[in-house]
Amino acid sequence: MENSTTSNEYVRGTLKTIVLNLLAEHDRMYGYEITQEVKDRTGGAIALTFGALYPVLHKLEQEGLLLTESVEVDGRLRKYYSLTHRGNETARTKTNDLERFIEAVRLLLAPKNLATE
């Protein structure tokens, strides 16, 4: 991406949907795993910081969309996140809403003669 500040602005607006969608695809994930999945799938174009990710995870948990489970791995506690039933429904809705929004923005950004064809 050309400007990390600009891309961060877009990520902030879509981070909740990104997290919900990833958790809907996987049974459960932990924070670092989420950041790596985003980095890998976007070829590094989107890099989530823990400072951005964890507040969203905590908010989703408070909203009743996530469950957490702490598991000891190599002598350390790892917190896994998974979606509740309501979280799965919200993931579908938010993902569909974002896809419709992205399509509308594509139409706005297309040259006018292409957008009307």
Secondary structure, DSSP 4 states (H G I P E B T S, - for coil): ---HHHHHHHHHHHHHHHHHHHHHHSS-EEHHHHHHHHHHHTTTSS---HHHHHHHHHHHHHTTSEEEEEEEETTEEEEEEEE-HHHHHHHHHHHHHHHHHHHHHHHHHS-HHHHT-
